[in-house]
Amino acid sequence: MSGRFRNLVLAAAVIGGMTCAMALDIQLPPETGAFKQDRGAEIANGQCLICHSVEYVVLQPPMPRAFWKSSVQKMQQKYGAPIPDDQVEALADYLARNYGVGPNGAPAPLEAPVPTQSAAPSDGPKLATKYGCFGCHNVTVKVVGPAYRDIAAKYKSDADAFGKIDQQIHKGGSGKWGPMIMPPFPQVTAAETKALAEWILGAK
């Protein structure tokens, strides 16, 4: 073991003239992170986290809305991010409010979340569009994440299928379908989660 590698994993302490090695307690960052909860967070989680972490945005200096809109358009047009044209303005608004500054350099005001009405399984495709799920999933074929019909087949006889899908939606994670990380969507309501899960589990 080289000294360089040893120093990365061990801490040395001198006790009575003798050097003793102690293991370091290394805390890894969370596997997944989510954007601040506010109107438009579902777009940011669904679109931005496909390619990079929340820290990519958090570490940017506070900038006005024009900066955030141009950044969104750059990701869309130059790097091929699958951001629908009708979500560009809403995403720029969200980023400016939560990670930017207002016109006079003051912090941009946050908006109160809009109450969500009850949802039915038939709303599944609409909810999947709202939260950017189709950026990584398709009903019949694997994209970044598994196809919905494959998820339905896997959990067909699982009594806790709803609970597992609920946890995956709200907490994200990886390992169940490969190394790709699914971002968390904590803002999805209980009614929306139920509708999404029932729709996914009914996919054929």
C-alpha positions in Angstrom: 0.0 0.0 0.0 1.5 3.3 -1.0 1.9 6.1 1.5 -0.4 8.3 -0.5 -3.2 5.8 -0.6 -2.7 5.0 3.1 -3.0 8.7 4.0 -6.3 8.9 2.2 -7.9 6.3 4.4 -5.9 6.4 7.7 -5.1 9.2 10.2 -1.7 9.0 12.0 -1.4 9.8 15.7 1.9 9.9 17.7 1.5 8.3 21.1 4.6 7.9 23.3 6.9 8.2 20.3 5.0 5.5 18.4 2.9 6.2 15.4 -0.6 4.6 15.5 -2.9 4.4 12.6 -6.6 5.1 13.1 -9.4 4.8 10.5 -11.0 8.0 9.3 -14.8 8.4 9.5 -15.6 9.4 6.0 -19.1 10.8 5.4 -20.2 10.6 1.8 -22.6 13.1 0.4 -26.2 12.0 -0.1 -26.8 9.9 -3.2 -29.5 12.1 -4.4 -30.6 15.7 -3.8 -33.6 17.7 -4.7 -34.3 21.3 -5.6 -36.0 23.7 -3.2 -39.7 23.1 -2.9 -41.5 25.8 -4.9 -43.7 26.1 -8.0 -41.6 24.6 -10.8 -39.5 22.3 -8.6 -41.0 19.3 -10.4 -39.6 20.6 -13.7 -36.2 21.2 -12.3 -36.1 17.8 -10.7 -37.4 16.1 -13.8 -35.2 17.9 -16.4 -32.0 19.2 -14.7 -31.2 16.1 -12.6 -31.1 13.9 -15.7 -27.6 15.3 -16.4 -26.2 16.9 -13.3 -26.6 17.3 -9.5 -28.4 20.0 -7.6 -24.9 21.3 -6.6 -24.3 22.4 -10.2 -27.0 25.0 -9.7 -26.5 25.7 -6.0 -22.8 26.7 -6.5 -23.7 29.2 -9.2 -23.5 32.9 -7.9 -27.0 34.5 -7.6 -27.9 35.8 -11.0 -30.9 37.5 -12.6 -33.6 35.6 -14.6 -31.9 36.4 -18.0 -28.9 34.3 -16.9 -31.0 31.4 -15.9 -33.1 31.5 -19.0 -30.0 31.5 -21.2 -28.6 28.6 -19.2 -31.7 26.6 -19.7 -31.7 27.3 -23.4 -28.0 26.4 -23.6 -28.7 23.1 -22.0 -31.6 22.5 -24.3 -30.1 23.7 -27.6 -26.4 23.0 -27.2 -26.3 20.0 -25.0 -29.5 18.3 -26.2 -31.4 18.4 -22.8 -34.9 17.1 -23.5 -36.6 20.3 -22.0 -39.9 21.0 -23.8 -40.2 24.5 -25.2 -43.2 25.2 -23.1 -41.3 24.5 -19.9 -38.4 26.9 -20.5 -40.1 30.0 -19.1 -41.4 28.2 -16.0 -38.0 26.6 -15.4 -36.2 30.0 -15.7 -38.8 31.5 -13.3 -38.2 28.8 -10.8 -34.4 29.0 -10.9 -34.4 32.8 -10.7 -36.8 32.8 -7.7 -34.9 30.1 -5.8 -31.2 30.6 -6.9 -31.1 34.1 -8.4 -31.8 37.7 -7.7 -34.5 40.1 -8.6 -34.2 43.0 -11.0 -32.6 45.3 -8.4 -30.2 42.7 -7.0 -32.5 41.8 -4.1 -33.4 38.1 -3.5 -36.2 37.0 -5.7 -39.5 36.3 -3.8 -40.6 32.7 -3.4 -44.1 31.7 -4.4 -46.5 29.6 -2.3 -47.1 26.2 -3.7 -50.4 25.8 -5.6 -52.7 23.3 -3.9 -53.1 20.1 -6.0 -56.5 18.5 -6.6 -57.1 14.8 -6.3 -55.8 12.6 -9.1 -57.0 9.4 -10.8 -55.0 6.7 -12.5 -56.2 8.1 -15.9 -54.1 11.2 -15.0 -50.9 9.1 -15.0 -49.6 10.3 -18.3 -50.4 13.9 -17.5 -48.6 13.7 -14.2 -45.7 11.9 -15.8 -45.4 14.9 -18.2 -45.8 17.4 -15.4 -42.9 15.9 -13.4 -40.6 15.3 -16.3 -40.8 11.5 -15.9 -40.8 10.9 -19.7 -37.3 12.4 -19.8 -36.0 9.1 -18.4 -38.9 6.6 -18.8 -41.1 5.3 -21.6 -44.1 3.0 -21.2 -42.7 0.2 -23.4 -39.0 0.7 -23.9 -36.0 1.4 -21.6 -34.7 5.0 -21.9 -32.5 6.1 -19.0 -34.6 4.3 -16.5 -36.7 1.1 -16.9 -39.9 1.0 -19.1 -43.1 1.3 -17.1 -44.3 -2.1 -18.3 -41.1 -3.7 -17.0 -41.8 -2.1 -13.6 -45.3 -3.4 -13.7 -44.1 -6.9 -14.6 -41.5 -6.8 -11.8 -44.0 -5.9 -9.1 -47.0 -7.8 -10.5 -47.1 -10.3 -7.5 -45.5 -8.0 -4.9 -47.9 -7.0 -2.2 -45.8 -4.0 -1.3 -45.6 -2.7 -4.9 -47.2 0.6 -4.1 -45.0 1.2 -1.2 -41.8 0.6 -3.2 -42.9 2.9 -6.0 -44.0 5.5 -3.5 -40.5 5.4 -1.9 -38.7 5.5 -5.2 -40.7 8.6 -6.3 -40.3 10.5 -3.1 -36.7 9.5 -2.1 -35.1 8.5 -5.4 -32.1 6.3 -5.4 -30.3 3.7 -7.6 -29.4 0.1 -7.7 -32.8 -1.5 -8.3 -32.5 -1.1 -12.1 -28.8 -0.4 -12.6 -26.4 2.3 -11.6 -28.3 5.3 -12.9 -29.6 7.6 -10.1 -33.3 8.6 -10.0 -33.7 12.0 -8.4 -36.2 12.4 -5.6 -39.6 14.0 -6.1 -40.8 14.9 -2.6 -43.3 17.4 -3.9 -45.5 14.8 -5.5 -48.6 14.7 -3.4 -50.1 11.5 -2.0 -53.0 11.6 -4.5 -50.6 12.1 -7.4 -48.3 9.3 -6.1 -51.3 6.9 -5.9 -52.4 7.9 -9.4 -48.9 7.5 -10.9 -48.4 4.1 -9.1 -51.7 2.7 -10.3 -51.0 3.8 -13.8 -47.5 2.4 -13.8 -48.6 -0.9 -12.3 -51.3 -1.2 -15.0 -48.8 -0.6 -17.9 -48.7 -3.4 -20.5 
